[in-house]
Amino acid sequence: MTGHIGRREFITLLGGAAAWPLAAHAQQPRMPVVGHLNVASAMPYSHLLATFRDSLKRAGWAEGLNVAFEYRWADGQYERLPVLAADLVRRQVTVIVASGGNAPAQAAKAATDIIPIVFISGGEPVRGGLVASMNRPGANVTGVSTMFSALVPKRLDLLKQLVPTITVIGALINPKYPDADLQRHELDDAAAAIGRQVRLMEASSESEIEAAFASFANSRVDALIAMNDPFFQSVHNQITALAAH
């Protein structure tokens, strides 16, 4: 399952509405509607959405001509996802594309067991309850997982190689991220493996990020990593600017 869903499979979901159960088919809009659900903000993902729309257009699905889009952005507020997912279901979209971690897909799955859901996540989909297994996802959910969590040891090891003299590594973690506890354990294990200390700070808003960097400055951390989280991706300009000071 992981890594095998592609443009062809996605287009099949759009074009195969006639093959779905009659009761479900009767509820579908005449023009297929792609619902997009993401926990982050729109701006950082604008170039990816443009590529997504262009790819569909090359395959014969042109926005406004034979397919429509409904976008829902949580702006980093995970608690908004269930409401946004429910809104897409009420609008009877043809398929839901859930991106930005497991949380959007989890919210979509809780909102419907009929509408197909295609997730794009860096989390572990089986542990996250999205699919039954990698080979047989089951239900109405499938997608791609990049398994970012497995990269935590590699990221710390890379920091050590780049700056062998580092002793304390600062780390940003979003406590609202569904896999935050797992990230903490992975970070602790990875730091112990390379014999370095980690100064962990929680942040789920821009003001908390500023406070975290003030603490990092006082602690004199030698390097910094931000844990995988769509919220941190949406505020990467702020993080980069603070790290440069």
N, C-alpha and C positions, 0 to 999 in steps of 0.2 A: 504494500500500500504506500508506504512512505517513499516519496521521490518518484512515483509512477503516474500520478495524476498530472495531466498536461492539457494543452489547449484542445486536443482532439476529444479527450474525455469530458472536458468542461462544456464544449460545444454540443456534445451528445446530450448533456443534461438540458441544454436550452432547446435543442431541436426535437427531443424525444417526448415532449409533453403529451403527444397523442397516445403514447404507449402506456401512460400512467392510468391508474384506476379512474373510471368514468366520473365518480363522485369528486375526486380531487381535480380531474381535468376541467370539470364544469366550473370550478371556482377560479381557474386561472384567467388572468387578463388576456385579451386578444393579442396584444403585443407582449412578448416575454419581458419580464422585469428582473434585473439583477439587483438584489439587495446587498449592499456592502456595509459590513459592521466592523468597526475598528475602535479600540480603546484609546487611541491617541488622537491627535489633531490632524486636520486635513493638510495643512501646509507642507510638513515634512514628507508626506506621501504623494504629493502632486505629480512628481515625475514618474513614480511607479504606476499611478492610475492612468497617466497618459499612455504609457507603454501597454498597459492592460487593454485600454480601449482601442489603441491602434492595432493590437494583435487580433482582437475580435473583428475589427473592421476588415482586416486583410482576409479573414476567414469568412467574410460575408455578413457579419453582424454589425451594422452601422447604427450608432446611437441616434435616436430620434426617427430613424427610418424603419427598422424592424426589431429594435431592442431599446429598452429604456433602463435607466439606472436610478436607484434610490440609495443615498448615502446617509449613514448614521455614524457620527463621531462622538465618542465619550469624553474627549479632551482630557484624558488621563484619569477620569473619575470612574473607577471600576463599578461603583454602586449604580451607575446609570445604565449599565449594559442590559440588565433584564428588561427595563422599560423600552429601550431602543429596539431590542430584539422582538419584543411583543408588538411594537409598532410596525415592524417589517412584516410580521405574520398577518396582522390585521389588514395590511395593504395587499396581501395575497401575491407577494413576489414569487417569481418562478423558481429562483435558487438564491441562497444566501451565501455570499463569500465572506467568511469570518477571518480576519487577519489581525496580527498584533498579539500573539501569545494564545494560550489555551482559553483564557477567560471569555473572549467574544464567542468562540465556538461552543463553550459550555452554556453560555446564556442562550444562544440560538437553539441548541439541542433541547434545553429545558422548555423553550417556547413552542417547539413544533417537532412532531415525529413523522411529518408528512413531507414538508418542503425539503428538497435536497440541500445539504450543507457541505460546502467545500472550505476547509480550513487551511490557513497558512500560518504555521506556528513554529516557534523555537523551543517549545516545551515538549515534554514526553507525553504523547497522546494516549497511551494505554494507562499509565499511572494517573493521567488527568481525567480519565473516565470518558474520553471522547470516542474511542473505538474499542472493540473487544480484543483485537490483536492487529499486528502489523499486516499480516497476510489476508486476514478476513475482517475488515473493519465493522461490517454489519450495520444494521439500522439504516438511517438516512444520512450518515456522516462519512466523509472521506476527505483526503487532503494530503498536505505535505508538511513534514516536520524536519527542521534543520538541526535539531538536537543541540542547541547552543549550550545547554548545561554541561555537556561533555567537554566543552572547550575551556572551562574555568581553570583546570590544572595547566593547560597549555598557555593560557594567557599569563598566568603568574610566572611560569617558567620562562616565557619570552621576556617579561619584565626583568627577571634576574639576569638573563643573558645580555640584555641591552644595558642594564645598569647593575653590574655585579656588586657595587658597594651599598645597594639599598638594604636597609634593615627594617623599616616600617613602611607598609603599603596601606594607603587609604582606599577605602571601598565604599561606594554608594549603593544602597539597597532600598528599594521601595517596599515598605511593610505591607502595602495593599496588593502587591503582586501575589497571585495565587500560590506560586511556588517559592515564596520568599524564605520559608523555613528550610526548604531543600537547598536553596542557594547558600544559606548560611553554613549548612553542614559541608557542602562542597567547597566553599571558600576556606573554612577552617582546615579541612583535610588537605587541600592544595597548599595552603600556607605552611602547614606542618611538614609537608613533603619536601619543601625547598628551604626549610629552616628560617622562615621570615615571620615577623609579626604583622598582624592586620589590624588597622584601626577602622572599625566598621561604623558608619553613620547612616541613619535612616532618613529618607526624604521622599515625600510624596507631593510636594508643591514647590514652586519656584523660590518662595521665601525660605523653605526648609533646606533647599539646596545651598542658598547663600549662607545660612547658618552652619551647614555642614562644612563648607569650605573655610569658614572662619575657624572652626574647630580643627580642621586639618592643618591650617597655618600655625595654630598654637601648638599642635602636637608635632610639628616639623616632620610630616610624612615625606618620604623620598619619592614616591610614585603614587599614581591613582588609577583605579579602574572603576567603571560603573557597571553594575551587574545588568544582565540582559533584561530589558523592560521597555515596552513601547513608550512609556512616559519619558524615560531618559532620552530616547531617540528623538522625541518631539521637542525637547529642550536642549539639544546637543550644542546649539550656539551659545547658550548661557553657560553650560558646563565648560566648553572650550575657552570662553572668555575668562571665566574665573580661574581656570587652571593656568592661564598664561600670566596671571599676576603673581 
